[in-house]
């Protein structure tokens, strides 16, 4: 009779129809006994009225049971299909889910309107066909990287919310995620009336990458994340399969451009091509421009803006379905963050015609060299080569300004204990062949390293393992040293030597030597002495000698917020020939010190939607965020102390728009961050509607101009509810029962 | 004690003798003249006084008017027999008031006995159910009243009802013709009842039917579901009185109508008494019949 129930569990309520029967049966037990003389009249009357009384009572009982059963059925909300004989009594309420593709590709403008605006208009048409009074419901999902549910009740509410949608997002489309949102809703419905009643409409520009992310057609393939591609396809098809299991149909409305390869240029990369060493150093800023159109483009104007200052534009040519790199050479005079913007002449999709980036020109690393073996002879002085490599100006009396990215200062070990030596003004402390340290010095070192500085310890003939074990090394890891010094291995120069056998090529301090061209500079240098060590369990060995034990040469370990490096050999020429090889010594020291003293500031270049927490060196007051469109927003949350004089600002997550943001902190310069698009969305290559069913049977194209269209099959599959009719019948039973009971009572109470 | 016809009062009296006197006194108190004074004879004519006539029979008013000495002559009444028949079947044991139909019948019979014997008529008693159970042959005198009242007092109702058969049987057993006062609910086959009455009439008796019913039996006004346990083995019936009431009352009244009609057809009186009403009607009916009979006719 019924195809199912919206609330099948409530059907059990129909069993309550037995309650009137039970009451009737129980009442039959409550007869009071009475001796009676005039039984002949009772029996005569009984014979006369038995049949009628039974019929009256039966009808009354049936009306009561019927009212209860019908009411329970009405609450359970049965439904029947279109083919059912009862279909004429049904009301077919509509449940509609609209998925609006709000990825940034829908900002493509075709004439007066963008694709997104056309989607909104189509959504309005679909919603206008619904009738909230009949109980129709609308679920509006704005789909981008993360789907947003805007409305899930009345069509009128959905229409009002459509008015608030002005522009698409700056995000790519995760169609599987959006379908998953709808699928969850459909599953919710499936527990009741069946999800077949849910119509799902996807309003999109039919961008190929949204449906087949691994079928992008570009001449220069974007580094494909194999994992992502492998994951995306199954996710999307998995969701489509689940929707199919629920018996749904997904109508895809193609509102995109006519051209299968719409013309679109996009800036997909912007940033320094080489490492930014410091101010006054030339930096190559590279842009990549992708041409997603089929035809080549020539004479395209590209401009660069640095810190608000425009640079001369360039004219470029880009092949169809290809890309071009443009390099601007720039020299940054000041240290700190620099705001860079690249711009193309606008096309139909303007959002990817500009891109912003922050170029960080690092401050000089402040190095404190602690000389454990001073000497007037540079070659004999423990830090002689060290300081010469790090800060050539010190050894150079020419008076020329140093362009080295280090500020170097040297002291003797005893000074470390003195409180007037401000270690907070130092980023890296290098203990070079120091024999021992006063407890006070160790204490100050520990405090400074724990607050974020780096300590590099290089050994030599003066290093005393016992003293180091007493002051600098603790087996439980609470000491500064990452390893315990064991025995010293020292050989004569003419006897033999050791070399660095292997090292961590990906570690920033040693990455320079990963290049096969420079690798021998490190691995061919002879070493005549080193200390055998026993590293702590959580220490990281970055390089090893080629001795039988493969002893550690360079060990790294975190110490609270700082880091400690132990060079088990020396910079001394007695222990190694590295000082004699400037081509080894300079990059080795520079990379090691630069890495050790690298700023811990968060990377200010983000993707759309990423969150960012900035670090500042004073308590931040009056925080605000200036967005690319000029809006100022307060930053919610409290800054967290992360060390002496260091604070972590509350994380900012409202980076939904690409462009330059500024974090305003009272009393200091703004902290800029750059948010960039994921330009995979810039490839507007489209699918055709005809391809959709071949991709997955769930994807049914819906032509332009269609309203709430359904095909014949879905019309036949449509379910209609009967609850109103059944409720009316239940009410009729209640009314009839009341009237009938009153009539019976009246007739029976009337005095003869 | 003051007389009373109210059954509620009579219920509180101890002793049937007291009940009888209370009823009769209560009845007589309401009469203009005692039906029991004198010889119960009616004035017939005047005749001339002859020496030897009783001076108290002189009509002094005539003498005052006419100086004639005349005496009054009366019709002499013969002594009547009153046979009191009381239905002692189990159905008479029903009562929705504080007293049963049998107790009411007993009061009526006791009062009637007292009244009859006070009038120097003879009274006899038959207690019956499906057959004669107790008989006190008709006699006069105070001792007869004691015997009748004692028999009434001692009797416990029980047994089935077969009035018609009993009347039929009694018609051949009651030797002295008289008034037969039958106190019963007459819940029996009407044809047999009528046949029994006919036999009594043919035998020269004058049956008077006193149908005693309980108010509840008349109205069937029960407001709850009830399991009726029939007396005299009439079975059990679970009924909803509300649904049955109209039909029951119709049946009951039909029975009563038929009883009245068919007894009327026999020229008999049938008085319907409710155990809630006073006993005066019973006594009035009897006395009316007695007067008629004493004049040589029937009422």
Contacts between the chains, C-beta under 8 A, distances in Angstrom:
chain1	res1	chain2	res2	distance
A	27	B	225	6.8
A	28	B	225	7.7
A	28	B	238	7.4
A	30	B	225	6.0
A	31	B	225	4.6
A	31	B	226	5.9
A	31	B	227	4.1
A	31	B	238	4.9
A	32	B	224	5.7
A	32	B	225	6.9
A	32	B	226	5.4
A	32	B	227	6.8
A	33	B	226	7.5
A	33	B	227	4.8
A	33	B	229	5.8
A	34	B	222	7.4
A	34	B	226	5.0
A	34	B	227	7.0
A	34	B	228	5.7
A	34	B	229	6.9
A	35	B	94	6.5
A	35	B	228	7.9
A	35	B	229	5.0
A	35	B	230	8.0
A	35	B	231	5.7
A	36	B	94	6.9
A	36	B	228	4.1
A	36	B	229	6.6
A	36	B	230	5.8
A	36	B	231	6.6
A	36	B	234	7.7
A	37	B	90	7.6
A	37	B	91	3.8
A	37	B	92	7.5
A	37	B	93	7.6
A	37	B	94	3.9
A	37	B	101	7.6
A	37	B	185	6.6
A	37	B	187	6.2
A	37	B	214	7.6
A	37	B	217	6.6
A	37	B	230	7.9
A	37	B	231	4.9
A	37	B	232	7.6
A	38	B	91	7.6
A	38	B	94	7.9
A	38	B	185	7.7
A	38	B	187	5.8
A	38	B	213	7.8
A	38	B	217	4.7
A	38	B	252	6.7
A	39	B	228	6.5
A	39	B	230	3.7
A	39	B	231	7.4
A	39	B	234	3.7
A	39	B	235	6.6
A	39	B	237	7.1
A	40	B	187	6.2
A	40	B	234	7.3
A	40	B	251	7.9
A	40	B	255	7.9
A	41	B	217	8.0
A	41	B	220	8.0
A	41	B	248	5.4
A	41	B	251	4.3
A	41	B	252	4.7
A	41	B	255	6.8
A	42	B	228	5.8
A	42	B	230	7.9
A	42	B	237	5.7
A	42	B	239	6.6
A	42	B	244	7.0
A	42	B	248	6.1
A	43	B	234	7.9
A	43	B	235	7.6
A	43	B	237	6.7
A	44	B	247	7.7
A	44	B	248	8.0
A	44	B	251	4.4
A	45	B	244	5.0
A	45	B	247	3.6
A	45	B	248	4.0
A	45	B	250	7.3
A	45	B	251	5.2
A	46	B	237	6.3
A	46	B	239	6.4
A	46	B	244	6.2
A	46	B	247	7.8
A	48	B	247	4.8
A	48	B	251	7.7
A	49	B	243	6.4
A	49	B	244	5.9
A	49	B	246	8.0
A	49	B	247	4.6
A	53	B	240	7.1
A	53	B	243	4.5
A	53	B	244	7.4
A	56	B	243	7.4
A	57	B	243	7.8
A	744	B	243	7.7
A	745	B	242	7.6
A	747	B	246	7.6
A	748	B	242	4.1
A	748	B	243	5.4
A	748	B	245	6.5
A	748	B	246	7.1
A	749	B	242	6.6
A	750	B	246	7.0
A	752	B	245	7.2
A	752	B	246	5.2
A	752	B	249	4.1
A	752	B	250	6.4
A	752	B	253	7.7
